[in-house]
Amino acid sequence: MAPSRTAEVIGAGLAGLTAATALAQRGWSVRLHERDTEIRAIGAGIYVWGNGLATLEALGLYGQAAIGAHVGPVLETRDHRDRTVEEIPINGPGQARVLTIMRDHLIATLVGGAEKAGVEIVTGSEAVEATPDGRVLLRSGDTLRADVVLAADGVNSRIRRHYDVIAHRSVMRQGATRLTVPRSPDFVPAEDQGKYIEYFSGRRRVLYTPSSETSLYVALVADEDDRAASRIPVDVASWIRSFPHLSTLLSACADAPARWDTFQFHTLTRWSMGRLAFLGDAAHPQPPYLGQGGGCAMMSALGLADALCSSDASVEQRLRDWEYAERPTVEHTQRWSYRLGQLNYLPDSARSSLLRGSRFLASLGASRMRAARTIPTGADRFDGSAPTIR
Ligand SMILES: Cc1cc2nc3c(=O)[nH]c(=O)nc-3n(C[C@H](O)[C@H](O)[C@H](O)COP(=O)(O)OP(=O)(O)OC[C@H]3O[C@@H](n4cnc5c(N)ncnc54)[C@H](O)[C@@H]3O)c2cc1C
C-alpha cells in the first residue's frame, strides 16, 4: 500500500479545520497546529450561507452544525427611520439558504469532525515560518516536513509576512463590536423577531441576528475613529441616539462581553508557492457585509482538499489548479463585500434612494448571491445541492 500523503496545517479556525478534516477524510495524514492552548471561537454568531452549508454537508457535519441554529425567513435592510429598503427572502424553495449558528458550536462541530477523521490536533503549537519546499518551523524549535503545508493562520498571518505576496490592500476605517444577548420579545415587534435585520443610521449599522432559540447575536458597525461607537463596554446612550427605535435592545448590550474588530481587506498575488498554500483569511479576508468570509474560507478549503486528491499532477500544480478554480468566486465576493461597506459613507436619504432603486438592487442581489449559491468543489459528489434545512 502506498504511504499516505502528509499535511501540516497551521491554524485551527474555519479554514484550517475544514482543510484538515477534508484531507484526513481522503486518506491523508494530517497534523493541525493551533497557537493557542485551546481552540476558541472568535466572535458571537455567524451567518453560514449555502456554500458553507454545502461544505459542512460534504464533511458529514451539517446535521450536527445545524442543531439549535436559527433559520430566518428574510434578510431586511432598514433605513434611519426604520423603514424597510431592501428585503431578500431566504430559505424558501428556490431561494438562497442561510443558517445563523453560534460560533462556539460551529467550531466545536468542526473540531469533532477533525478528530473523528483522524486529524492530529496540537494546541499550544505556534508556527513561526513555513517554506515552499514543505517545511514548518515551530516556536518550540522543531522543524517538520510534509507533502503540503497550509497556512490558515488568519488575517494577520505570520507565515505570510515572510513573503512579498500582498497584491492589494485597502485600509478599512470600519469595524464592529460583536456580542451576544439573550433573546427577548421586547427588542423588536413580534413580526420581526425571527428575521435578520440590518439597521442603518448615519455611518452606523446595527445587525440583529437570532442565532439560536435563546441567543441573539448583535453587531454594532461603525467607523474606527467614531470613539463612542467603538467603545467597550458599549456606549449605550450614544448608540440609542442613533437608533432610538432599538433602545431596549441596545440597553441589553451594556453588560455583555463584547469584542471590537477593525475590518481588513487584501488580495494576494498568488495563493501558493511550491508546497505552501495560504488559506482562508490569510489569503482572502473581506469586510463582513455579505457574511461570507467564513463561507469562502470553508468552501475554498474543501476545494483545496479535492484538488490535492483529484489528479496525478504534482502538488505544486494541483495547488495552482485549486487557486485557478476558486479565485474568481472568492474575489468577486471580496469586491462586493467591500462595495457594500461604502454604503456607510452615503447620507441617509441618498442611501435609502439607492437601495430602493430597482436596478441597483437587481445587480446587488445577483452579486451578493453568487458565492452563497456556489456548490463548492468537492461537495458535488456528496450531495449535488445545498443541503435541505431539516
Ligand atoms: C465582525 C465580523 C463578522 C463576521 N461575520 C461573518 C459571518 O457572518 N459569516 C461568515 O462567513 N464570515 C464572517 N466573518 C468572517 C469570518 O469570521 C472569517 O472569514 C473566518 O473566521 C476566517 O477563518 P480563518 O480560519 O481563515 O481564520 P481565523 O478564524 O482567524 O483562524 C486562524 C487560527 O490560526 C491560529 N493561528 C494564528 N497564527 C498561528 C500560528 N503562527 N501558528 C498556529 N496557529 C496560529 C489562530 O489562533 C486562529 O485559531 C466575520 C468577520 C468579522 C470581523
The ligand as an SDF file (V2000), in Angstrom:
LIG
                    3D

 53 58  0  0  0  0  0  0  0  0999 V2000
  -17.3240   41.4110   12.6180 C   0  0  0  0  0  0  0  0  0  0  0  0
  -17.1590   40.1990   11.7560 C   0  0  0  0  0  0  0  0  0  0  0  0
  -18.2900   39.4600   11.3930 C   0  0  0  0  0  0  0  0  0  0  0  0
  -18.1690   38.3460   10.5550 C   0  0  0  0  0  0  0  0  0  0  0  0
  -19.3020   37.6660   10.1990 N   0  0  0  0  0  0  0  0  0  0  0  0
  -19.2010   36.6110    9.3650 C   0  0  0  0  0  0  0  0  0  0  0  0
  -20.3880   35.8780    9.0050 C   0  0  0  0  0  0  0  0  0  0  0  0
  -21.4950   36.1560    9.4720 O   0  0  0  0  0  0  0  0  0  0  0  0
  -20.2360   34.8310    8.1330 N   0  0  0  0  0  0  0  0  0  0  0  0
  -19.0170   34.4660    7.6320 C   0  0  0  0  0  0  0  0  0  0  0  0
  -18.9440   33.5050    6.8570 O   0  0  0  0  0  0  0  0  0  0  0  0
  -17.8920   35.1440    7.9700 N   0  0  0  0  0  0  0  0  0  0  0  0
  -17.9550   36.1880    8.8260 C   0  0  0  0  0  0  0  0  0  0  0  0
  -16.8230   36.8570    9.2070 N   0  0  0  0  0  0  0  0  0  0  0  0
  -15.5220   36.4120    8.6450 C   0  0  0  0  0  0  0  0  0  0  0  0
  -15.0240   35.1440    9.3150 C   0  0  0  0  0  0  0  0  0  0  0  0
  -15.0690   35.2740   10.7170 O   0  0  0  0  0  0  0  0  0  0  0  0
  -13.6010   34.8560    8.8730 C   0  0  0  0  0  0  0  0  0  0  0  0
  -13.5190   34.9440    7.4730 O   0  0  0  0  0  0  0  0  0  0  0  0
  -13.1650   33.4610    9.3010 C   0  0  0  0  0  0  0  0  0  0  0  0
  -13.2920   33.2870   10.6840 O   0  0  0  0  0  0  0  0  0  0  0  0
  -11.7130   33.2190    8.8740 C   0  0  0  0  0  0  0  0  0  0  0  0
  -11.3310   31.9360    9.2940 O   0  0  0  0  0  0  0  0  0  0  0  0
   -9.7970   31.5210    9.2000 P   0  0  0  0  0  0  0  0  0  0  0  0
   -9.7420   30.1070    9.6380 O   0  0  0  0  0  0  0  0  0  0  0  0
   -9.2230   31.8880    7.8900 O   0  0  0  0  0  0  0  0  0  0  0  0
   -9.0300   32.4700   10.2440 O   0  0  0  0  0  0  0  0  0  0  0  0
   -9.1780   32.5910   11.8620 P   0  0  0  0  0  0  0  0  0  0  0  0
  -10.5630   32.3440   12.2900 O   0  0  0  0  0  0  0  0  0  0  0  0
   -8.5400   33.8820   12.1740 O   0  0  0  0  0  0  0  0  0  0  0  0
   -8.2820   31.3960   12.4080 O   0  0  0  0  0  0  0  0  0  0  0  0
   -6.8920   31.4360   12.4170 C   0  0  0  0  0  0  0  0  0  0  0  0
   -6.3920   30.4880   13.5180 C   0  0  0  0  0  0  0  0  0  0  0  0
   -4.9790   30.3740   13.4150 O   0  0  0  0  0  0  0  0  0  0  0  0
   -4.4000   30.4740   14.6920 C   0  0  0  0  0  0  0  0  0  0  0  0
   -3.0190   30.9550   14.4950 N   0  0  0  0  0  0  0  0  0  0  0  0
   -2.6370   32.2010   14.1430 C   0  0  0  0  0  0  0  0  0  0  0  0
   -1.3110   32.2520   13.9790 N   0  0  0  0  0  0  0  0  0  0  0  0
   -0.8300   30.9990   14.2220 C   0  0  0  0  0  0  0  0  0  0  0  0
    0.4700   30.4270   14.1820 C   0  0  0  0  0  0  0  0  0  0  0  0
    1.5340   31.1640   13.8520 N   0  0  0  0  0  0  0  0  0  0  0  0
    0.6100   29.1160   14.4900 N   0  0  0  0  0  0  0  0  0  0  0  0
   -0.5000   28.3570   14.8180 C   0  0  0  0  0  0  0  0  0  0  0  0
   -1.7500   28.8640   14.8590 N   0  0  0  0  0  0  0  0  0  0  0  0
   -1.9210   30.1660   14.5560 C   0  0  0  0  0  0  0  0  0  0  0  0
   -5.3040   31.4360   15.4310 C   0  0  0  0  0  0  0  0  0  0  0  0
   -5.1720   31.3290   16.8360 O   0  0  0  0  0  0  0  0  0  0  0  0
   -6.6870   31.0020   14.9150 C   0  0  0  0  0  0  0  0  0  0  0  0
   -7.2150   29.9610   15.6930 O   0  0  0  0  0  0  0  0  0  0  0  0
  -16.9010   37.9560   10.0630 C   0  0  0  0  0  0  0  0  0  0  0  0
  -15.7610   38.6740   10.4490 C   0  0  0  0  0  0  0  0  0  0  0  0
  -15.8840   39.7810   11.2880 C   0  0  0  0  0  0  0  0  0  0  0  0
  -14.6430   40.5310   11.6850 C   0  0  0  0  0  0  0  0  0  0  0  0
  1  2  1  0
  2  3  1  0
  2 52  2  0
  3  4  2  0
  4  5  1  0
  4 50  1  0
  5  6  2  0
  6  7  1  0
  6 13  1  0
  7  8  2  0
  7  9  1  0
  9 10  1  0
 10 11  2  0
 10 12  1  0
 12 13  2  0
 13 14  1  0
 14 15  1  0
 14 50  1  0
 15 16  1  0
 16 17  1  0
 16 18  1  0
 18 19  1  0
 18 20  1  0
 20 21  1  0
 20 22  1  0
 22 23  1  0
 23 24  1  0
 24 25  2  0
 24 26  1  0
 24 27  1  0
 27 28  1  0
 28 29  2  0
 28 30  1  0
 28 31  1  0
 31 32  1  0
 32 33  1  0
 33 34  1  0
 33 48  1  0
 34 35  1  0
 35 36  1  0
 35 46  1  0
 36 37  1  0
 36 45  1  0
 37 38  2  0
 38 39  1  0
 39 40  1  0
 39 45  2  0
 40 41  1  0
 40 42  2  0
 42 43  1  0
 43 44  2  0
 44 45  1  0
 46 47  1  0
 46 48  1  0
 48 49  1  0
 50 51  2  0
 51 52  1  0
 52 53  1  0
M  END
$$$$
